[in-house]
């Protein structure tokens, strides 16, 4: 069974069971057993690491894993709703990108245009679902890879400032 290292040179003493368990909504003890739950956790973390590696070394090659219909039609909503669910975990931090008149908000529109609120209503009001006179929802998913990279660049100075 794989074990998480307690610490290593140059790493903080952050323990996966503390942060990841809370983030994933699982019992911290799930990290201690070779179970289907642990396999799912490990697969999720490996995917996260692969995405992080891609965004760090080859951001232009990042491709979200969108649901596709049998005829190849893209359904970005599940991916976008997952992104929004993670945003909601730290909504106060993300709030600086949410004011609809702020230029930073434009970075989120390709994602948020596909999201719905808890009542099933579109997250963005009709006025924010268009660009000029054109609805943006039909092709907004094509901009999501560039959006993810723009968001990464936006947060980069803030993330690394904290660790300095």
JOWOZI-V292623 format. One record per helix or strand. SS is the DSSP state (2 for helix, 1 for strand). FROM is the first residue (numbers start at 1). LEN is the number of residues. If there is no record, write none. Layout:
BEGIN
ss=SS from=FROM len=LEN
ss=SS from=FROM len=LEN
END
This chain:
BEGIN
ss=2 from=16 len=9
ss=2 from=28 len=5
ss=2 from=36 len=22
ss=2 from=59 len=3
ss=1 from=67 len=2
ss=1 from=74 len=2
ss=2 from=77 len=13
ss=2 from=91 len=7
ss=2 from=105 len=8
ss=1 from=116 len=1
ss=1 from=122 len=1
ss=2 from=126 len=4
ss=1 from=130 len=2
ss=1 from=134 len=2
ss=2 from=140 len=24
END
